[in-house]
Amino acid sequence: MEKLERNLIDNILESEVKLGRARTPVTFYYPESSLNELLDCDSDGLSMAIAEFRRNANNHLGNVVIEELSKEKGRYMIKIPIEGLDWVHQNFKPSDFMKDFICNIRKTDNTLENISELFYRYSLDVEIKKINEDEWAFSFRDEEIDPYVYHIEQGIFGLEYHRFTKESYKEMSTERKGSEEDDYKK
């Protein structure tokens, strides 16, 4: 299975767990760098890789629309039609971890420590990076359990998270660290 297809399936399953099964097309947004990573291409080969992905995915995800946003260069919209959502629903189920994570992240009294305990229930081989007092990054070393990095923030309204591929998170962290160093140098 291609990395982009796996990522879309995981996003659809996550959406089903959070919001229920969609009966309308679902749209996701990706920066160009993420599409390059997930399609194993560079910017010059992106349009060809998108066309090939659409041809290959058509048999099960349906007529997937992938377009660069005209007002936001470098940002792409991916729209999955209902037949693609139905195919995912019939052939894939969210992992126990995903269901447990989404159920627990929503609890109003939850803490970053509680989420840490949740990860350790699924594996003792967990990477946890404390970014600051209110932000942590969690991931499993065994990508069969879950291949993503969960960047979780403790805010006044509870916990919020963003899920990234490990490569995207590493790239974002490097860029963030570079900008913090630039700010420090000023």
N, C-alpha and C positions, 0 to 999 in steps of 0.2 A: 504494500500500500504506500502510495506517495505521502510525503510529509504534509503537504497542504491538505490532502484529503483527510488524513488522520486528524489534523488540527481542526478542520471544519466539522468532522464528525464529533470530536470532543466538545467543540463549542455548541453544537446543536444539542448534545446530551446535557451539557451544563445548563443550557437555556431551558430544556424540558424540566430538569430538576428544580430550577429556580422559579419558573413561571408557568409550567404546565406545557402540554403539547400544543404547538402552534398549528393553526389551521389556515394560516396565510404565509406567503413567502417570508423568509427571514434574511435580514441583511447584516453583514459583518463588515468592519472596516479594518484595513491593514495598511501600514506604511510600506513603501516600496522595499525598504531593507528587509522587512519580514517576508514579503513575497519572494525576494531574491533568495533568502535563506531556505524557505520552504519548497521552492521550486528548483533549488540547486542551480542557480544561474546568476548572471550579473545583470546590470541595468540594460546593457546592450542587447541581451538575449531574452529580456523579460517578455516582450510581446509574443515572441515565438513560443516561449515556455507556457504562457497563459493559454494560447491557442491549442497547444498540445494537451494541456491539462483539461480544458473544456471538452475536447474530443474524447479523451479517455473517461472522463467523469460522466459524460452524457448517458451512458448505459444505466447508471444507477442513481446519480444525483440529479439527473434531468438537465435541462438547458440552463446551466449556471451562467449568470451574468457577472463578468468581471470588468470593471471600468475604472479608469483613473478619474478622480473628481476634477471637474474643470476649474473649480474655484480653489482647490487645494492640491496643487501639483505635488506628486510624490505620495499621494494617499489614494488608496483604491477601495472601491465598494465591491463586495462579493454578495450576490443575491442568490439564495438557494430556493428553488421553487417547491411547492407543496409536495410534488411527487418525490423529490429528494429527501424532504423531511420524513415522509412516510417510509421510504426505503431505510433510512437510518433507524427510525423507530422500530421497524420490523426485524432488523438485522443486528442491532447493537443495543446494549444496555449500559447505563452509567455504572461505573465501578462502585463498589461498596465505599471506598474511600471518598469518591466524589459526593455521593449522597450524604455520607456522614459529615464531611467537611462543610457542605452548603447548609445542612441542618444546624451545625454548631456555630458557624460564623454569624448566623442571623440572631443568635441569642443575645439579648441586650446586656446581660451581666457577664458576658464572656471576656476573657483576657488573652493576651498573647501567650501567657503561660499555659492556659487551657488548650490553645491551639497546638502548642508544642507537645503537650501530652497526647493530643489526638494523633499527630504525626507518628509519635513513638508507639502508639497502639498498632500501627500498620507495619512498622519496621524499626529496628534499633539503629539502622544505618541511614540516618537523616542528617542533612546539612542544614544548619540554622545559622544565619548571619544576623546579628543585632546591628542594625544600621544606626539607630539612636534609641532613646528610651521608648519611643512610640512607634517605631518601624522595625520590622523584622522581615527576613526573607527565608522561606522554608522550601526544601525540596528533598526528594528521595534520591539516593544514589542509584537505586535499582529502578530504572525507568519503566519496568514492567508494572510496578505499583502505580506510578504516575510520572510522566516525563516532564512536568512543568515546574517552574519556580513560582511560588505564591508570595507576592510582596504584600504584606499585611500591615495596615496602619491602625493604631488605636486613636480614635477621635472622640469628640464629645458625644457623638451619637452611637458609639460602639465601634466595632471592627469593620473595616472595609478592606477589600482585596483586589488585586489585579493579578492575572495569571499570564505568564510569559513562557516562551520556549527558553531553554537554558541559554542558547546562543543569543537570542534577543536580549535577555536579561543581562548577560555578560557585556554585550555591546552598550546597552543603556547605562550600566554601572560604570563602565569605563568613561563614557561621555560625561556622566554626572560627576565622577571623580575629577576629570579634567577641568570641568567648569568650576568646581569647588576650589581646585588648586589655582585656577585663574583668578577667582574672586579673592583668594587669600593673598595672591601676589600683588594685587592692586593697592 
